[in-house]
């Protein structure tokens, strides 16, 4: 759900290696010449992406690990090693862990998000009137810029804003309240915004999976007397199980690392601070880059751990409906 | 085949070079000590860099014909410049980012001279941005601290004198709430940083230039009658009495200026730099005035005068002489402080019109005393260790949340917790 913008997490299986291997047989001239550079060519092609990957991913990450064992303030030319003190502090001071409770709101919301997405994907996979229009409408929020969404919803939720006005229009004045100012509601409002934003992505993933089901199966099912619910329960759901599993992982890691929406809308005030906002503040308000790096490493490890657990529980199996 | 390999390797190298670049190669020509050459001046004033600053450039270049000044205006000045400071490429003259700890100053900036010597000419050098007895920056302008208010609204509510105690201030706000439609006090909670302006009044409460540093030797800076207690209590009580905006979470800074200008907001706690901005947003600029913090010592109001951003010279600069010439010219002759309605960085500079109200109320300025040598970073260190954030909005937001009943904490609980965290952090820093 929120923060789910990492396409690298998609289990794409491109078998590039196999193709390269076959090429050797197709181009015997290269072998005849016996030049060692010909064998090097594929690696040289790889040099550019690998250089980019190392420069922009692995080197910064190594630096982060290095910073996380120091007391660096982000500016100073000197930094002292403090060993694992930063990590000890994160795991012993309840203040750092309390913010994970906020993630539970987003986690709960992600189930609503997936249920809605699944519902719409199923309905729109059958021939529905204006289905392409609806597909566009549902996917549209995901294309919007997060800052724009944050500002739009800030006006939506403010006293006398769009939400209050709409409630008044249908005669529900009694429900008007401070959607962001009330501490028991603020995270619900923010999680709702998050559902609005990210449902489109789940929807498209589910829809793609559903459309890849062989249409003759529906036909066969219909001949056997299956109604729409039976088709959903026994055909669609089993075939898209891997995608649901994937969405589940993205939901967990997304709700642990919620950032954009609460940061823009409330800046983490009023009990809506999340772990990532806390990390940002530690690094840039309190100038404790060392501690903040340790927090980032902890978050990374959590996400890796949860992914690993999920892979153990739901193994990546082939779906066979026949 | 061979040719292709070479091309690929070349492409790879170029790419790496492109990534590694940006560190800024030193420009040709060493430091000759002459006032000549090209200098780059970093500024946060994106709004006037193409207008007012071009005028400064012309004047300066006519005085020093061998120097060419280039400006680089940066919107996110703090964030961008602190990142660039890890390279050598952060301009020749720049504003010292607020987050640079005093102990780090010598690594990045050229010392301008001793505190003793420069304090004969310039304000704000004794207590700000100096380290080990050396000054590293001269303020571009100076600010008084207090509260911006809409005179018309206050008069409508029948309050004409500046409140002298927190109780009188709350009564005045109550009168505004009762007799006008205006929001008596606007916290600007959502933007956050305006909340941190409240703490700039530290030093004025006790009229003690050393008070802001004294908290480094106390385990209970939030005890009754301590400065932080007075300031935070006033905020808490005003919010608790419902004298602030109804939903603080959805406030907006730019909008708040218009609200104050139109008289829909009566008061905001901000530095005197905000006066000109409020006047510009008002239909009648004369409506906007400035109040001292409602607290008196021996029957007199006090206001802390402190420097805005300080101009400093990059220690890696190739044209230090030219950079220094700009720095002093900017402080002495540009007239920037007067243009902005601020206090001149020079001791002999004029008092701005914006602070005329202070003459009426008989406000005395307090300029903060320097921290003892070697302890310049102490308060910052304790603050960071305890993650209290004296200068960040989070803890003020917590006070506002508690006061409006959103978090269930009482004022005493918050102050006890802050005291406890301060004491713990103090002990940790002393180790």
Interface residues (C-beta under 8 A of the other chain):
Chain A: X35 X37 X38 X40 X41 X44 X45 X47 X48 X51 X52 X55 X73 X74 X75 X76 X77 X95 X154 X157 X158 X159 X161 X178 X180 X181 X182 X183 X186 X266 X267 X268 X269 X270 X271 X281 X282 X284 X285 X286 X287 X288
Chain B: X1 X2 X4 X5 X8 X9 X11 X12 X15 X16 X19 X79 X82 X85 X86 X97 X99 X100 X101 X103 X104 X107 X108 X189 X190 X191 X192 X246 X247 X248 X249 X250 X383 X384 X387 X389 X392 X393 X394 X397 X401 X404 X406 X407
